[in-house]
Amino acid sequence: MRHKNLFWGFFFIAAAVLIILYVIGGFANVNIWSLALTLILLPIIFDSCVRLHFFGIFFPMAILAIIYAQPLGITNLTPWPVLLTALFGSIGFSILFHNKHTYCFHKDYGWHKHDDKNEHFSEVVDAPDEDTINFDVKFSSSIKYINTDDFKQANLSCKFGVLKVYFDNAKIKGDTAQIYLDASFSGIELYIPKSWKLANDIRTTASGVEEKNRRADVAGPTVTLAGNLNFSGVEIIYV
């Protein structure tokens, strides 16, 4: 409750200060929509600082830098340099200051803490799935466990984030399935059963796909890896 009160208290104080500055001409080169976006981003930064969620700290700060680039005289640093800085800074600080506790979603109990001894992720999702799975990550880091007895397709979107997906508890009834990736400025790890034959049909721009522990003599179902990678890296680990 105290955390929630701090969050909203900070929000309204920031709103009051920004409105006064706007009225007295402190934001002569900033329109009302940019000011409204600022009011949204500042509490996100505060909340992320409390939770040590570095993606939620650096990316809103990067967006604010883009909004106020002209008044601050940093137009040469926007948009891509500051966004790349936010990406690498978020990943670096997440590694250095990882926390044992992450948040896991349970269908009956909602969000709860989950112990992860190795790395810090914003969320861990481990719940029953249908035959088609849709999962999105934006400005964050997530672990997703695929749990289905009739896996057909996974649509995974990751923008400015880090994503791990475990398919070792997914079963394919037919002969084929598909994993569709849509990633930009992200890092993705896919844990694939060794019995699956993976066909790489993904399109890349300044990106790469690396495979580990792949077997040549596989008689299992064929899984097609499709989609688009932009300034991203995908690591496929066969388990």
N, C-alpha and C positions, 0 to 999 in steps of 0.2 A: 504493500500500500504506500509506503514511504517513497519507494522508487517511482510509482505512478504519480504521486503528488509533486515530486521534484520535476518530473517530465513536464507536466502541465503548467507548473509554476514558471519554469524556464520559458515555455512557449509564450505565455501571455506577457511576461516581462519583455521578451524579445520583440513581440508584436507591438507593444506600447512604444518602445524605443525607436523602432523602425518607422512607425507612423509619424512620430514627432519629427524625426530627421527628414522624412519625405515632405512633410508640410512646410518646414522651414527652408526647404531647398537643398538639403544635404545630399539628395540623389537626383541632381539635375539631369544626368544622362541615363537615368534608369526609369523604365516604364513601370506601370502598376503591376503588370503580370510578372515581371522579374522580381518585384518586391514580394508578391504573393508566394512565388516559388521559394524565395529566401526564407519566408516564415515557415514553410514546410520543411526545408532542409536543416535549419538550425536545431530544432528539437531532435531530428534524426541523428545529428552529430552528437548532441548531448547524450541521448539514450545509448548510442553506440559506444561512447567513451565510458559510460557506466558499466557496460557489459563487455568491454574490450573487444568489440566487434570492429575490426580494422577496416573491412570493406565499407562498413557504414560510416566510418569516419572520413576516409580519404576520398571516396568518390563524391559525396556531397560537397566536400571542400573543393574538389576539382571543378564541379559544376558551378559553384559560387565564383571561382576564379574566372571561369568562362563568362559568366554573367557580368562581372565587374572588371573585365580585362581592360576596357578602355579607360575608365576612371583611375585604375591602378597602374596603367601604363605597362601592362604585361601582354599585349596582344600578340607579341612574337612567341609567347609560350603556350598559346591556345590555338585550336583545341587539343590536338593530338599529343604534344609533349606533356601537357599537364595530366591528360587521361592515362597515358602510359606510366607516368610517374606514380599516379594513384594506384594503378594495377600492381606494379612491382613493389611499391611500398606496402600495399595491403598484404601481398603474399609474404614478403619478407618479415613484417612484424607478426603475422599470424604464425610463422614458423618459430620466431624467436620467443614469443610470449604465448605459446600454446597453453591451453587449459585442459585439465582432465575432464571437465564437464562439458557436454554438448546437450542439445535438446532433441528429444526423440518424440515422435508422434505415435500415440497408441489409440486405436479406434474407440476404446472404452474409457480411457482415462485422459485423453487429450495430450498436451505437451508435458513432458517430464524430463528430468535430467538423465543423461546417459553417459556412462563412463567410457572414455576413449583414451587409452594410455599413451598413444603415440602422437596424435595431432588434434588440433582444435578446429572444429567445424561449426558453423552457425546452426545447422540442423542435421539431424539424422532421422531419416524416414524409413521405417521398417513396418510395413502393414500389408495385408493381402491386396493383390492387384487383379485386374481383369486381364483379358487377352491383349488389350492395347493399353499402353501406359504413356501418359503425357506428364512430363516433369520439366519445370522451368527454374533456372537460377539466374538472378540478376544482381550484380554488385554484392555477391555473397559467396559462401562456401557451403556445400551440402554433400551428404552421403545418402544414396538411395539404394535400398535393397529391393530387388525385383522378386516378388513371391507370387507365382502363378503356375498352375498345372497345364495351361494352354497358351503359352506365349506366342504371339503373332507379330507384334510390332511395338517398339519403344520410340517415342518421339521426345528427344532430349534437346533442350535449348539452354545454352549457357552463354551469358553476355557479361563480360568483365567479372568473371568468377572462377571458382574452382569446384569441380564436380567429380565424385567417385561413384560408380555404379557397379553393383555386384549382381551378376546374372547366375551365380552358381546354384540358386534355389529356383530357377526358372526351367520349366519343362516344355518341350515343343512336341505337340502331338503329330503334326504333319511333317513335311520334308523341308519346309522353308520358313524363314522368318526374316524380319528386317529391323535394323537399328538405324534410326535417322537422327543425325546430329546437325544442329544449327548453332555454331559457336563463333564468337568474336572476342578476341583479346582474352582468352581463357585457357585453362589447363584442365584436361579431362583424363581420368583413368577408368578403363573398362575392364572388369574382371569376368572373363569368359570361360565357360567349361571347355576342357580340352577335347571333348567329344564333338564339339561344333566345328564345322568347316566355315571359315569366315571369308567372304568375298568382298574385297575392298573396292567400292565404287564411289568413294567420296571425292568431292572437288575441293581443292585447297588453294588458298592465296596466302603466300608467306607463312605457311603452316607445315606441320609434319605429323606423320603417323608412325609410331614405333611399336613393334610386337616383341613379346618376350615369352619364351617357353612354348613356342608353337610346334605342334607335331605334324609331320607330313602324311602319315598313314591314318587318316581319320575317316570313319564311315558313318558319321552322324549327320544330322540335318545341316543344310546350308543356310547360313545367316548372312544377309547382305548388309554391309555398312555403307550407308548413303548419306547425302546431305552436303553441307558446305562448312568449310573451316576458313576463318579469316584471322590471321595473326594469332593462331592458336596451336596448341600441341595436344595430341592424343596418344596415350600410352595404353596398349592392349596387353593385359597379363592373362595368360591361360592358366587356369587353376583346376 
